[in-house]
Amino acid sequence: MDYNIRERRKQKGYTQQQLADTLNVSRVTLRKIENMDESIQLSTYKSCLDILGLEIHVHSKNGPLSEVENFAHEVMEQLGLIKTNHHRYRHGWVYIMTHEDIIKIGVTQRDIPEIRAHEIYEQTGRKCTVYYTKLVTDIWDTEKQLHNIFEDNKLHGEWFAVDKDIAKEKLKQFH
């Protein structure tokens, strides 16, 4: 990666603890992220990059990024190159937030999803309203499936140009 996560964190005004709390990881894990430690899951790096407004651009001739990314992750895990934390909590809230005429589809494991809206405002200056939340048993899978459904309307990270009611109806279908 040709950018420095630590520098971007500082530019955005985060302390290590603030960014770690936002990512739901320990400060030690954030330090590993900043040092590009190989033991950190790719999805954790991606979450960090999304929050910091950074992107990874990957191009593949063999299929959509999500399929390639899933396959690569499985292979690396089987080869012992990365470790998956099977004890990580998977239940929590999937939310739809609105900002003007766009939506953000994301997750939180906090009891009050509105706290996440405030964090987003502090991070981006975008004033968001929590439009709909659903408690699900696997937040990571549900979020990924919703992002895939609306991939054609993706603006950046977790932001989509999708009607909030359509997104709500799709989210209602998950358990």
C-alpha positions in Angstrom: 0.0 0.0 0.0 1.5 3.3 -1.0 0.1 5.4 1.8 0.7 5.7 5.5 -2.3 4.8 7.7 -0.7 6.4 10.7 -0.2 9.7 8.9 -3.8 9.7 7.5 -5.1 8.9 11.0 -3.3 12.0 12.4 -4.5 14.1 9.5 -8.1 13.2 10.3 -7.5 14.1 14.0 -7.9 10.6 15.5 -5.9 9.3 18.4 -5.0 5.6 18.3 -7.6 4.9 20.9 -10.4 6.8 19.1 -9.8 5.0 15.8 -9.5 1.6 17.6 -12.8 2.2 19.4 -14.5 3.1 16.1 -13.1 -0.1 14.5 -14.1 -2.2 17.6 -10.5 -3.4 18.0 -7.9 -2.9 20.7 -5.2 -0.2 20.5 -2.6 -3.0 20.1 -4.5 -4.2 17.0 -4.6 -0.7 15.6 -0.9 -0.4 16.1 -0.5 -3.7 14.1 -2.7 -2.2 11.4 -0.5 0.9 11.2 2.6 -1.3 11.0 1.0 -3.4 8.2 1.2 -6.6 10.3 0.4 -9.7 8.3 -1.7 -11.3 11.0 -4.5 -8.7 10.6 -7.5 -9.7 8.6 -8.0 -8.0 5.3 -11.5 -7.0 6.3 -10.1 -5.1 9.3 -7.7 -3.2 7.0 -10.6 -2.4 4.7 -12.7 -1.1 7.5 -9.8 1.1 8.7 -9.2 2.4 5.2 -12.9 3.2 4.7 -13.1 5.2 7.9 -9.9 7.1 6.9 -11.3 7.7 3.3 -8.6 5.6 1.7 -9.2 3.0 -1.0 -7.5 -0.1 -2.3 -7.8 -0.5 -6.1 -7.6 -4.1 -7.2 -8.3 -5.2 -10.8 -9.0 -8.7 -11.8 -9.6 -10.4 -15.2 -11.0 -13.5 -13.5 -14.2 -12.1 -11.8 -15.7 -9.5 -9.6 -13.5 -8.3 -6.7 -15.7 -9.8 -4.1 -15.3 -13.3 -5.5 -11.6 -12.9 -5.9 -11.2 -11.4 -2.5 -13.1 -14.2 -0.8 -11.1 -16.9 -2.7 -7.8 -15.2 -1.8 -8.8 -14.9 1.9 -9.8 -18.6 2.0 -6.6 -19.7 0.4 -4.4 -17.5 2.7 -6.3 -18.8 5.7 -5.8 -22.5 4.6 -2.1 -21.9 4.0 -1.8 -20.4 7.5 -0.7 -17.0 6.2 -3.6 -15.2 8.0 -5.6 -16.1 11.1 -9.3 -15.7 11.4 -10.6 -14.7 14.8 -13.5 -17.1 15.2 -14.3 -15.7 18.6 -15.2 -12.2 17.3 -18.7 -11.3 18.0 -20.9 -11.5 14.9 -24.2 -10.3 16.2 -25.2 -6.6 16.2 -26.9 -3.9 14.3 -26.9 -3.3 10.6 -28.0 0.2 9.9 -29.1 2.5 7.1 -28.2 6.1 7.7 -29.2 9.0 5.5 -27.3 12.1 4.5 -29.1 14.4 2.1 -30.1 12.0 -0.8 -27.5 9.2 -0.2 -27.4 6.4 2.3 -24.7 4.6 4.3 -25.1 0.9 5.0 -22.9 -0.1 7.9 -22.7 -2.1 11.1 -22.2 -1.5 14.8 -22.2 -3.7 17.9 -23.0 -0.9 20.2 -26.4 -0.9 22.0 -27.3 2.5 20.6 -26.7 2.8 16.8 -27.1 6.6 16.9 -23.7 6.8 18.5 -22.3 5.7 15.2 -24.1 8.6 13.4 -22.3 11.0 15.8 -19.0 9.4 15.1 -19.5 9.7 11.3 -20.3 13.4 11.8 -17.1 13.9 13.8 -15.1 11.9 11.2 -16.5 13.3 7.9 -18.6 16.3 8.8 -21.6 14.6 7.3 -24.7 14.9 9.5 -26.4 11.6 9.3 -29.8 10.4 10.5 -30.3 6.8 11.5 -33.2 5.7 9.2 -33.5 2.0 10.0 -31.6 -0.6 12.1 -32.0 -4.3 12.3 -30.5 -6.6 14.9 -29.0 -9.6 13.1 -26.9 -12.7 14.0 -24.1 -12.1 11.5 -23.5 -8.4 10.9 -20.5 -8.9 8.7 -22.2 -11.3 6.2 -25.4 -9.2 6.2 -23.5 -6.0 5.5 -21.5 -7.6 2.7 -24.6 -9.0 1.1 -26.3 -5.6 1.1 -23.2 -4.0 -0.3 -23.2 -6.5 -3.1 -26.9 -6.0 -3.8 -26.3 -2.3 -4.3 -22.8 -2.5 -5.8 -23.9 -0.7 -9.0 -25.0 2.3 -6.9 -21.9 2.5 -4.7 -20.4 6.0 -4.4 -17.6 5.4 -2.0 -16.9 2.9 0.9 -20.3 2.2 2.5 -22.1 5.1 0.8 -24.7 4.4 -1.9 -27.1 6.4 -4.2 -30.1 4.2 -3.3 -33.6 5.0 -2.2 -33.7 4.5 1.6 -37.0 2.6 1.4 -35.6 0.1 -1.1 -32.6 -0.5 1.1 -34.8 -0.9 4.2 -37.0 -3.5 2.4 -33.8 -5.5 1.5 -32.5 -5.3 5.0 -35.8 -6.5 6.4 -35.3 -9.8 4.5 -32.2 -10.7 6.6 -32.2 -12.6 10.0 
